[in-house]
Amino acid sequence: MTERHLLHTETLSNGCSIKVKAEILRDGSLGMFIGVYRPDGTAIEENDHPALHFLDMEAAMEWGIEKAKDIGNGQRTL
């Protein structure tokens, strides 16, 4: 089985950036990564989130993007 994945990167209006990845692993489970970074590139949060059994990959991706945006937009930057 070939791994499938979706990747989303974005720079928010305050300069923070987000990276969200959802992937179907070889065993069929869903893997998730959410990274939120300050404008200088230092990590605010980097987490491999537990598999979301109740969501498909696309729905998990949407959830992850919203979570990352909430964290990133909550940061004060210069």
C-alpha positions as CSV (number, residue, x, y, z in Angstrom):
1,M,0.0,0.0,0.0
2,T,1.4,3.4,-0.9
3,E,1.2,6.1,1.7
4,R,-1.1,9.0,0.9
5,H,-0.7,12.4,2.4
6,L,-1.9,16.0,2.3
7,L,0.3,18.9,3.2
8,H,-0.7,22.5,4.0
9,T,1.7,25.4,4.7
10,E,0.7,29.0,5.2
11,T,2.0,32.3,6.5
12,L,-0.5,34.0,8.7
13,S,-1.1,37.8,8.7
14,N,0.9,38.2,11.9
15,G,4.0,36.5,10.3
16,C,3.6,33.2,12.0
17,S,3.7,30.1,9.8
18,I,1.9,26.8,10.0
19,K,2.5,23.4,8.6
20,V,-0.1,20.7,8.7
21,K,0.3,17.2,7.4
22,A,-2.2,14.3,7.4
23,E,-1.3,10.9,6.0
24,I,-2.6,7.5,5.7
25,L,0.1,5.2,7.1
26,R,0.9,1.7,5.7
27,D,-1.2,0.1,8.4
28,G,-4.2,2.1,7.3
29,S,-4.2,4.4,10.3
30,L,-4.2,8.2,10.1
31,G,-1.1,10.1,11.1
32,M,-1.2,13.9,11.8
33,F,1.4,16.6,12.3
34,I,0.8,20.2,13.3
35,G,3.6,22.8,13.4
36,V,3.2,26.5,14.3
37,Y,6.3,28.8,14.0
38,R,7.1,32.3,14.9
39,P,8.3,34.7,12.1
40,D,11.9,33.9,13.0
41,G,11.2,30.2,12.5
42,T,11.3,29.1,16.2
43,A,8.7,26.6,17.1
44,I,5.6,27.6,19.1
45,E,4.2,24.1,18.8
46,E,5.2,20.9,17.0
47,N,3.0,17.9,17.7
48,D,2.3,14.6,16.1
49,H,-1.3,14.3,17.1
50,P,-2.9,10.9,17.9
51,A,-4.9,9.3,15.1
52,L,-8.4,10.7,14.7
53,H,-10.4,7.5,14.1
54,F,-13.6,9.4,13.7
55,L,-12.4,11.6,10.8
56,D,-11.2,10.8,7.3
57,M,-8.0,12.3,6.0
58,E,-9.6,15.4,4.5
59,A,-11.7,16.2,7.5
60,A,-8.6,15.7,9.8
61,M,-6.7,18.1,7.6
62,E,-9.4,20.7,7.9
63,W,-9.4,20.2,11.7
64,G,-5.6,20.5,11.8
65,I,-5.5,23.7,9.8
66,E,-8.0,25.4,12.0
67,K,-6.2,24.3,15.1
68,A,-2.9,25.6,13.8
69,K,-4.5,28.9,12.7
70,D,-6.0,29.3,16.2
71,I,-2.6,28.8,17.8
72,G,-0.7,31.0,15.3
73,N,-3.2,33.8,15.2
74,G,-3.2,33.9,19.1
75,Q,0.5,35.0,19.0
76,R,1.7,38.5,19.4
77,T,4.5,39.3,17.0
78,L,6.5,42.4,16.2
